[in-house]
Amino acid sequence: MENTQRPTATEATRPNGIVERLLADKHSLPLSIALHLVPGALIVAVYALIAAPFIRAIDAPIFAAWAIALAVVLFPIQFGLLWLGRKRTGRYSLRGVLHYLDKPFSRGKITAIGIGLMVYMTVVSFSLVPLDTLVYDAAFTWIQYEGAGPSATTYLDGYSQQSLIITLLICLPFTGFTLPLIEEYYFRGFLLPRLPQLGKWAPLFNTVLFSVYHFWAPWTVLSKIVFLLPGVWFVWWKHDIRASIWMHPGSALLATTGGLIAVSMGLM
């Protein structure tokens, strides 16, 4: 006997296939949690299995291993976003995939807001290093990979000035801007807008999971929540991703450039 039962309205609108699920206006919470955290686990795996052994073999600063691990995972994520754009629009584009790209603020106004958020993140992140130290000493001293520790410069200790300068110069365009920019596209432009079921809690959910995504530095989760949340909340509230791009990649560029200058002057 032929089955003539029709799908319910919910079944008819439910996304089918991975592309439809990823591009849906709302991600389920289990899917969103996985999309937030799996990249962090992959970064740790690439570091441990590929990047760190390679960097040890050439006797370069271990910081370069994290730069390699981040690049190996985040560049394919960026391509994946562009590929999703091609599936939706027929061309490689972030339009139709990322939200918060419509620029509701003038260039001057968002620049002023962004600089304020960048200064806030830079100052607060450095001021919360004692909190990172407290959490590390209380719960994470068992983590003993090279460079582990609450100080922002632990991974630079024990290397010659020349090797540090070369490494920082090579990594500057990547860890200082490009990789944090990809993180903002992915976490704020792609994942955050697809949590409408959480309402006003979406920015906190996104910030907490982004902080936990840094599995290689779990002692910094609390401080990251504090200095990231205002920018994430602003992006969610005003729908302008440029604010967190100023804040996160901008702060990373400022910190990396400052570190390079300090090393060059023999201050580190």
Residue pairs with C-beta under 8 A, 6 or more apart in sequence:
15 21
15 23
15 24
19 84
19 87
21 27
21 31
22 84
23 84
23 87
23 88
23 96
23 97
24 194
25 194
25 196
26 194
26 195
26 196
26 197
27 35
27 191
27 194
27 195
29 197
32 191
32 194
32 195
32 205
32 209
33 209
35 191
36 187
36 191
36 206
36 209
36 210
36 212
36 213
37 209
37 212
37 213
39 73
39 74
39 77
39 186
39 213
40 212
40 213
40 214
40 215
40 216
41 215
42 73
43 66
43 69
43 70
43 72
43 73
43 215
43 216
44 69
44 215
44 216
46 68
46 69
46 72
46 73
47 65
47 66
47 68
47 69
47 216
48 145
50 68
50 69
50 72
51 64
51 65
51 66
51 68
51 69
51 72
52 62
52 65
52 145
52 146
54 65
54 68
55 61
55 62
55 64
55 65
55 68
56 62
59 163
60 163
60 167
61 155
61 156
61 159
61 163
61 164
61 167
62 146
62 147
62 155
63 147
63 155
63 156
63 167
63 168
63 171
64 167
64 170
64 171
66 147
66 155
66 175
66 216
67 171
67 174
67 175
67 179
70 174
70 175
70 179
71 174
71 179
74 179
74 182
74 183
74 186
75 182
77 182
77 186
78 182
78 185
78 186
81 94
81 97
81 98
81 185
81 186
81 190
82 92
82 93
82 94
82 97
83 92
84 97
85 91
85 92
85 93
85 94
85 95
85 96
85 97
86 92
86 93
88 96
88 97
89 95
89 96
94 101
94 185
94 189
95 101
97 189
97 190
98 185
98 189
98 190
98 241
99 189
99 190
99 192
99 193
99 239
99 241
100 188
100 189
100 192
100 193
100 235
100 239
100 240
100 241
101 189
101 241
102 239
102 240
103 110
103 240
103 242
104 238
104 239
104 240
105 113
105 238
105 240
105 242
110 240
110 242
110 243
110 246
111 246
113 234
113 243
113 246
114 242
114 243
114 245
114 246
114 247
114 250
115 246
115 250
117 230
117 231
117 234
117 243
117 244
117 246
117 247
118 246
118 247
118 250
118 251
118 254
120 227
120 230
120 231
120 247
121 227
121 228
121 231
121 247
121 248
121 251
122 251
122 254
122 255
124 223
124 226
124 227
125 223
125 227
125 251
126 152
128 222
128 223
128 226
128 227
129 150
129 151
129 152
129 223
131 222
131 223
132 150
132 219
132 220
132 223
133 150
133 151
135 150
135 219
135 220
135 221
135 222
136 149
136 150
136 219
137 150
139 219
140 148
140 218
140 219
143 218
145 216
146 155
147 154
147 155
147 156
147 157
148 154
150 219
150 220
152 255
153 259
153 268
156 164
156 259
156 263
156 268
159 167
161 263
161 264
161 266
164 263
164 268
165 260
165 263
165 264
168 256
168 259
168 260
168 263
169 260
171 256
172 253
172 256
172 257
172 260
175 252
175 256
176 249
176 252
176 253
176 255
176 256
176 257
177 249
177 252
177 253
178 249
180 248
180 249
180 252
181 245
181 249
183 210
183 248
184 241
184 244
184 245
184 248
184 249
185 241
187 206
187 210
187 213
188 206
188 232
188 235
188 241
188 244
189 241
191 206
192 202
192 203
192 206
192 232
192 235
192 236
193 236
195 202
195 205
195 206
196 202
198 205
202 236
203 229
203 232
203 233
203 235
203 236
203 237
204 229
204 233
206 232
206 236
207 224
207 225
207 228
207 229
207 232
207 233
208 221
208 225
210 224
210 228
210 232
211 220
211 221
211 222
211 224
211 225
211 228
212 218
212 221
214 220
214 221
214 224
228 247
228 248
231 243
231 244
231 247
231 248
232 244
234 240
234 243
234 244
235 241
235 243
235 244
259 268
262 268
